[in-house]
């Protein structure tokens, strides 16, 4: 192990042949693409044959950490699953905090690349450079909580960390997630289905090898100072420290962008039952952090009485409160906790699940689905009893669950009669909890995200919906989208948490201290542009272009009815203007495809020959 | 009175930064398994964090149990520490400690326990929630 933040090792596992090998990390790529998103994208682009069915054994499933993961550089506990998305067919990078990422690194690996499909269910056990493909017969069919417990017993390592799928992933639900440390999820895009399609129940790790840096004394001095001044003392983090993401419920409701009843409104009269105050007053047990986090945004919450007594979770987080709360017409925090505990246990992405259940409720209320169609439940908006049964129904694919298990778009399409038009998605990935009709920049962010509708690539919400910006003006929105995507591309490569507002100069400082390599804002901006162009190129190679960077018609045809966004929509002409400007700023052609000159300037000259539109 | 660390468990969020800085300052690596303080998250039930570290008790049965006199007095601080050069990792101290305050390091080469960083405990310095305090 060199003292440069990396373990220097990549593990390869072919589940078809049971061949396991370890190779040196490609150091040139590590310099160019850093780690996490960037490195994962580079390996995937190189090794995945274009047009591969994401559910076939030929898909590549990889798990990456980054150079800062496992060090005292704050808020770097994360890992990323990189694969071709079973849900969208695009590039997919899905992240989770908790403790699994650092543990995988301490066990010896910067990255794990998994190919093939096991003959029967297995799990992967990584322990200080030793690797085993183990029989999963005792955990197949079990939820993620129980899986973690059994794997700890089977391996005899009570501090083993486990990333696993629940019943949803086993049943190849395209909205299934990979869950680690009970409540942390690499949630989006069908990561669970990618595991399930390989008969892979879990990856478990225990590591005592550690991470080394060139000058520990200097790094400790710097990191301790930064934790005090740039994390704990940073006024931008105050709300995350006191409340965590639930603080956004009231803010979104005030801004008129809180998804309500399958996106038919942006304000919810019951928001007071699912906001941060309701969590603090009714269910909060204690604050809980991911590894190496001085913010501790998580709230361990437990329902004390009533129909959902005993249900517990970490959170719920804002996205869950929006999609599984207001968007399902649910105004009782207890019910949301029950729903999301079940999502974590069966391994479902709560954003996609909330959208899918809301769609079913909408269709039920409209009469397009009968009571018989929805498993005999009275599935109207706000019916807590019926709602709380849905994660289990989806995971087992019982009745309506079979339709919803593959996400809202496929469900809508299969139900037909225009049902698909009610789905809020881009490229099949359901919207997170910010309505673009109250933040037009978010329309561009969703349409151009590399994995479908996503709030973690560009997020103009803070400035425009919560701040003093103009939420409906298109001016400057393309430029901020490009800036955000550049910054998050490198941020997700280190891998920092979203909730650390770390700027470019500080990212460069951390990178240099951990790797011993010189860096600067300029170098990292170039790397960010390189990485975003690479994931775009991956999608272009798969056939995605401007024709797919679109929004649901409802964005234009259905103005919001209430609050600050009353009468507001996203006019298609405004959207197209932003999109054209955006392509121009990135140096892409009118179809949204990177040009040869743009790729060469980004240091991606070596992929030009692999893109048919450039031949 | 105990000279060891004091921990206000109610305030702990389980971030394990204490373990990171402890391992970094003792073995020059970020490696929580080599930390002299251990925080375990026990969820969903009972939903709390469990701490293990040497509280520097007055009785110090580890000192008497050590067959090679590897647990020595730091006269300045009035606490006992493990001299890793002398320690044979026999585990006698681990067996006799009523507080689970010491254990064998993951390489199996010696017993590890809190030494208060020679008077400037790094975990106290780094803890972002004020959980850890110096003893009396």
Interface residues (C-beta under 8 A of the other chain):
Chain A: X70 X71 X72 X99 X102 X106 X145 X159 X181 X182 X207 X208 X209 X210 X211 X212 X213 X216 X219 X220 X224 X227 X231 X232 X285 X286 X287 X288 X289 X290 X291 X292 X293 X294 X296 X298 X300 X302 X312
Chain B: X10 X13 X14 X15 X16 X17 X20 X21 X23 X24 X25 X27 X28 X29 X30 X31 X32 X33 X34 X40 X41 X43 X44 X47 X48 X106 X107 X122 X125 X126 X128 X129
